[in-house]
Amino acid sequence: MRKTALIFLAAAAQVCAGLTLTTRQGSPATLYTGCKDPQTVAMTFVESFGPTIFRLHTHSQMTRRNISDIFTSAGGHCTFLLNGADYACIYGATQVNNLKYAFAAGHQLASLTWSHLDLTTLSANDLRTQVSKLDLAMSRIVGAMPTCLVPPFGSFNDTVLAIVGETKPAVVLWDYDGTNGSPSDIEAGYDSQVASAITNMLALNEETTPTTASQVMPHVVNSFVQAGYKLITVAECIGVDAYYNRTTPTNRTVDWHC
């Protein structure tokens, strides 16, 4: 009864915002830990609405070389893992414009939940809030809610799968961590994977380090493309739709705040 009431309250909040919340019946989210097809690479980027992903300052000059464009230019796509209020507020004007830019380019926007907390430490009610607040922001900004959720720190349990499964079919973990080390170390790690002719990869990357966009990704993307890999989204990697509850983005209101 309590679970039903909480879902009803979440739905009521969405209706008040001019949105409709779709719930799934009975099934926990499926855990995915890698891609299904060979010769595919799904690259994900944490805290992806931060400023360095779209615009880099070099010698005080604003350049348009960014992660989104790197993948677009290579004929591929990537996935940005979003939270609402950890690195910066998702409703900030720059963040909103950047999300719309990546979305329009065909890159996937997936959920890292609202506050980037360990989901296994939260109450059921707080966990639902972490999921639904990010979904609401996504619906307002780009007119779609993400089907894929990556748990912060890779931390999950059966309760997380059950509650995420109320609205989403997929909880996703990476099978390669590209977040640690110097830029040259990270490049060498990816080069080693390419040289070993890995079947496929679902990789985690740290976007907020400026060298990710300015140095590491141009090298890594070129290496995979030259080796014949296809750069795809997480949704393509695991075989699900990227979004649900597609609708028209809304105009900014006083409710757009963190």
C-alpha positions as CSV (number, residue, x, y, z in Angstrom):
1,M,0.0,0.0,0.0
2,R,2.8,2.4,0.9
3,K,4.6,1.6,-2.4
4,T,1.4,2.4,-4.3
5,A,0.9,5.7,-2.5
6,L,4.5,6.7,-3.3
7,I,4.1,6.0,-7.0
8,F,0.8,7.9,-7.0
9,L,2.4,10.9,-5.4
10,A,5.2,10.8,-8.0
11,A,2.7,10.6,-10.8
12,A,0.7,13.5,-9.3
13,A,3.8,15.6,-9.3
14,Q,4.4,14.9,-12.9
15,V,0.8,15.7,-13.9
16,C,1.1,19.0,-12.0
17,A,4.1,19.8,-14.2
18,G,2.2,19.0,-17.3
19,L,3.8,15.6,-17.8
20,T,2.7,12.0,-17.7
21,L,4.6,9.3,-15.7
22,T,4.6,5.8,-17.1
23,T,5.1,3.0,-14.7
24,R,6.1,-0.6,-15.6
25,Q,4.3,-3.4,-14.0
26,G,5.9,-6.0,-11.8
27,S,9.4,-6.5,-13.3
28,P,12.7,-5.3,-11.8
29,A,15.1,-3.6,-14.1
30,T,17.4,-5.9,-16.0
31,L,21.1,-5.6,-15.2
32,Y,23.4,-5.2,-18.2
33,T,27.1,-5.4,-18.0
34,G,28.3,-5.2,-21.6
35,C,27.3,-4.9,-25.2
36,K,25.6,-7.6,-27.2
37,D,27.2,-7.2,-30.6
38,P,30.8,-7.7,-31.6
39,Q,32.9,-4.8,-33.0
40,T,30.9,-2.2,-31.0
41,V,32.1,0.3,-28.4
42,A,29.8,2.3,-26.2
43,M,31.6,5.2,-24.5
44,T,29.9,6.9,-21.5
45,F,30.9,10.1,-19.9
46,V,30.1,11.0,-16.3
47,E,28.8,14.5,-15.3
48,S,28.4,15.2,-19.0
49,F,26.6,18.5,-18.8
50,G,29.6,20.2,-17.3
51,P,31.3,23.0,-19.3
52,T,34.3,21.0,-20.5
53,I,32.3,18.6,-22.5
54,F,31.0,21.2,-25.0
55,R,33.4,24.1,-24.8
56,L,37.0,24.2,-23.9
57,H,39.0,27.4,-23.1
58,T,42.5,27.3,-24.7
59,H,44.6,30.5,-24.4
60,S,41.3,32.3,-23.5
61,Q,39.8,31.3,-26.8
62,M,36.4,29.5,-26.9
63,T,36.7,26.4,-29.1
64,R,33.9,24.2,-30.4
65,R,35.9,21.1,-30.2
66,N,34.0,18.9,-27.8
67,I,33.1,15.4,-27.0
68,S,29.8,15.6,-28.8
69,D,31.5,16.8,-32.0
70,I,34.3,14.4,-31.8
71,F,31.9,11.4,-32.0
72,T,29.7,13.1,-34.6
73,S,32.6,13.8,-36.8
74,A,33.7,10.1,-36.5
75,G,30.3,9.0,-37.6
76,G,29.4,7.6,-34.2
77,H,27.5,8.3,-31.0
78,C,28.2,8.3,-27.3
79,T,26.3,8.4,-24.0
80,F,26.3,11.2,-21.4
81,L,25.4,10.1,-17.9
82,L,23.5,12.9,-16.2
83,N,22.9,13.9,-12.7
84,G,20.9,16.9,-11.5
85,A,22.8,18.8,-8.9
86,D,26.3,17.3,-8.3
87,Y,28.7,19.0,-10.7
88,A,26.4,21.9,-11.6
89,C,22.6,22.4,-11.6
90,I,21.1,20.7,-14.7
91,Y,18.7,23.7,-15.1
92,G,21.5,26.2,-15.7
93,A,21.2,28.0,-19.0
94,T,24.5,26.7,-20.3
95,Q,23.7,23.1,-19.1
96,V,20.3,23.2,-20.8
97,N,21.8,24.4,-24.1
98,N,24.5,21.8,-24.0
99,L,22.0,19.0,-23.3
100,K,19.8,20.1,-26.2
101,Y,22.9,20.2,-28.4
102,A,24.0,16.7,-27.6
103,F,20.4,15.3,-27.8
104,A,19.9,16.9,-31.3
105,A,23.1,15.3,-32.5
106,G,21.8,11.9,-31.6
107,H,23.9,11.2,-28.6
108,Q,22.2,9.4,-25.7
109,L,21.4,11.0,-22.4
110,A,21.2,8.5,-19.6
111,S,20.5,8.7,-15.9
112,L,23.1,8.8,-13.2
113,T,20.3,9.9,-10.8
114,W,19.8,13.3,-9.3
115,S,22.5,13.7,-6.6
116,H,25.1,11.0,-7.5
117,L,24.5,9.1,-4.2
118,D,25.1,5.4,-3.3
119,L,21.6,4.1,-4.1
120,T,22.0,1.1,-1.8
121,T,22.1,3.5,1.2
122,L,18.8,5.2,0.5
123,S,15.3,4.5,1.6
124,A,12.8,3.4,-1.0
125,N,11.2,6.8,-1.1
126,D,14.5,8.6,-1.4
127,L,15.6,6.3,-4.2
128,R,12.4,7.0,-6.1
129,T,13.0,10.7,-5.7
130,Q,16.6,10.3,-7.1
131,V,15.2,8.7,-10.2
132,S,12.1,10.8,-10.7
133,K,13.7,14.2,-10.3
134,L,16.3,13.5,-13.0
135,D,13.5,12.1,-15.3
136,L,11.4,15.3,-14.7
137,A,14.4,17.5,-15.6
138,M,15.1,15.5,-18.8
139,S,11.4,15.7,-19.8
140,R,11.3,19.4,-19.3
141,I,14.6,20.1,-21.2
142,V,14.6,17.6,-24.1
143,G,11.1,16.1,-24.0
144,A,12.2,12.5,-23.2
145,M,12.9,10.4,-20.1
146,P,15.9,8.0,-20.1
147,T,15.3,4.3,-20.1
148,C,18.9,3.5,-19.0
149,L,20.2,4.2,-15.5
150,V,23.8,3.8,-14.4
151,P,24.1,3.5,-10.6
152,P,26.6,5.9,-9.1
153,F,29.8,4.1,-8.1
154,G,28.4,0.9,-9.7
155,S,26.5,0.3,-6.5
156,F,23.2,-1.6,-6.6
157,N,21.2,-4.3,-5.0
158,D,17.9,-6.1,-5.5
159,T,16.0,-3.2,-4.0
160,V,17.6,-0.8,-6.5
161,L,16.7,-3.0,-9.4
162,A,13.1,-3.3,-8.2
163,I,12.6,0.4,-7.7
164,V,14.3,1.5,-10.9
165,G,12.3,-1.2,-12.7
166,E,9.1,0.7,-11.8
167,T,9.9,3.1,-14.6
168,K,13.0,1.9,-16.4
169,P,13.9,-1.5,-18.0
170,A,17.7,-1.2,-17.7
171,V,20.4,-0.7,-15.0
172,V,23.8,-0.6,-16.7
173,L,27.3,-1.2,-15.5
174,W,30.5,-0.6,-17.4
175,D,33.0,-3.3,-18.3
176,Y,36.0,-1.0,-18.7
177,D,37.0,2.0,-16.5
178,G,38.8,4.8,-18.4
179,T,38.7,7.3,-15.5
180,N,42.0,6.6,-13.8
181,G,45.5,7.8,-14.5
182,S,47.1,10.5,-16.5
183,P,45.9,11.2,-20.1
184,S,48.8,9.2,-21.5
185,D,48.0,6.3,-19.1
186,I,44.3,6.3,-20.2
187,E,45.3,6.4,-23.9
188,A,47.7,3.5,-23.3
189,G,45.0,1.5,-21.6
190,Y,42.6,1.9,-24.5
191,D,45.4,1.2,-27.0
192,S,46.0,-2.1,-25.2
193,Q,42.3,-3.0,-25.5
194,V,42.3,-2.3,-29.2
195,A,45.6,-4.2,-29.7
196,S,44.1,-7.2,-28.0
197,A,41.1,-7.2,-30.4
198,I,38.5,-7.0,-27.7
199,T,35.0,-8.2,-28.8
200,N,33.2,-5.1,-27.6
201,M,33.4,-2.6,-24.8
202,L,31.1,-0.5,-22.5
203,A,33.4,2.1,-21.1
204,L,33.2,4.7,-18.3
205,N,35.0,8.0,-18.8
206,E,35.4,11.1,-16.6
207,E,34.2,14.1,-18.6
208,T,35.0,16.9,-16.2
209,T,38.8,16.5,-16.8
210,P,39.5,18.9,-19.6
211,T,42.0,16.6,-21.3
212,T,39.3,14.0,-21.8
213,A,37.9,16.2,-24.7
214,S,41.1,18.0,-25.8
215,Q,43.5,15.0,-25.8
216,V,42.2,11.6,-24.8
217,M,39.0,11.2,-26.8
218,P,40.4,12.3,-30.2
219,H,43.1,9.7,-29.8
220,V,40.8,6.9,-28.5
221,V,38.0,7.5,-31.0
222,N,40.5,7.4,-33.9
223,S,42.0,4.2,-32.6
224,F,38.7,2.4,-32.4
225,V,37.5,3.7,-35.8
226,Q,40.8,2.7,-37.5
227,A,40.4,-0.8,-36.0
228,G,36.9,-1.1,-37.4
229,Y,34.8,-0.7,-34.3
230,K,31.4,1.0,-34.4
231,L,30.9,3.8,-31.8
232,I,27.3,3.4,-30.4
233,T,25.1,4.5,-27.6
234,V,24.4,2.4,-24.5
235,A,20.9,1.8,-25.7
236,E,22.2,0.4,-28.9
237,C,24.8,-1.6,-27.0
238,I,22.3,-3.5,-24.9
239,G,19.4,-3.4,-27.3
240,V,16.8,-1.1,-25.8
241,D,15.1,2.1,-26.7
242,A,17.0,5.1,-25.3
243,Y,13.9,7.0,-24.0
244,Y,10.3,6.7,-22.9
245,N,7.6,9.2,-22.3
246,R,8.6,11.3,-25.4
247,T,6.9,14.6,-25.4
248,T,7.4,18.3,-26.3
249,P,10.1,20.1,-24.2
250,T,8.6,22.8,-22.0
251,N,9.6,26.4,-21.6
252,R,11.6,27.5,-18.6
253,T,9.5,28.3,-15.5
254,V,10.3,29.2,-11.8
255,D,10.2,25.5,-11.1
256,W,13.5,25.0,-13.0
257,H,15.8,25.0,-10.1
258,C,18.0,22.7,-8.0
